[in-house]
Amino acid sequence: MRVLVVEDERLLADTIAEGLRRFSMAVDVCYDGAQALDRVGVHGYDVVVLDRDLPVVHGDEVCAAVIGTGGEARVLMLTAAADVNDRVAGLGLGADDYLTKPFAFAELVARVQALSRRARPALPPVLEHGGVVLDLPRHQASRDGRFLPLSPKEFAVLEVLMRAEGTVVSAEELLEKAWDEHADPFTNAVRVAMMTLRRKLGEPPLIETVPGAGYRFGS
C-alpha cells in the first residue's frame, strides 16, 4: 500500500509516516498543499491522509485534485475542526473518511487500512494462496500454520505479489508500491528483499523469477 501524508505540522506528519511504515506501508510526506499536488500528479497512491487547513494550497483544493485524477486513491481528511458542519463539508468535497485531531494512532491505522480495502475491485483483508496466509489488519503472515517473521518491507513485497494473483510483477512496480519516493530505481533493494523473503517462506519455492519481466507468486 502506498500512502501520501499531507500535514503542515512537521513533527506530526513525520510521526504519522513513521508509524504507518511499521505496518509495511510505503509513505511519502508533504508539508503543504503545493507539494501534495506535485506528488499526486506523479505517483499512484492508495490512500491520501490529508490535513484540511494547509498552507500555500488549501486542503480542499488538494482533495478535489485527488478526486479529479480519476484514480483509486482514497482520502482520509484530518482536521482540528470537530464541528459537524466541518465534517459534512469535508465529506462533501469527496473525502472518503474524516478524523478529527487529536486522534488515537491505532484508529488512524485502522481507517487507512479500511480505506485501502475499498479499492476497485474490493480487496479482502486476509490474502490466502499456496498455504500462505497474509492477515493485513493484524500484520501477520504464516505458511501452513507456521508463523513467518517478516520485516515490514518483506511483508509489503509479499502483499503486492499476492494481490497480483499469479500475474508477473516487475521490479519497477514493486519499487512503486512497496517503497517510498526516496527509493533509488537503480538499487538492488528489490533483489535483496526477494532473497530474504524466499528464505523465510521456505520450501517448496513460491516466488518465481520471470527473466526480463519480474516476479510471480504461485503454488
Protein Blocks (a to p, Z undefined) as FASTA:
>chain_A
ZZddddfblklmmmmmmmmmmnopacdddfbfklmmmmmmmpccfbdcddfbdghiafkl
mmmmmmmnopabdcddddfblbfklmmmmmmnopabdcdddddfklmmmmmmmmmmmpcc
dddfbdceehiacdfklopaceehiacdddfklmmmmmmmmmnnopacdfklmmmmmmcf
klcfkbcklmmmmmmmmmmnopadfbdcdehklpcddZZ
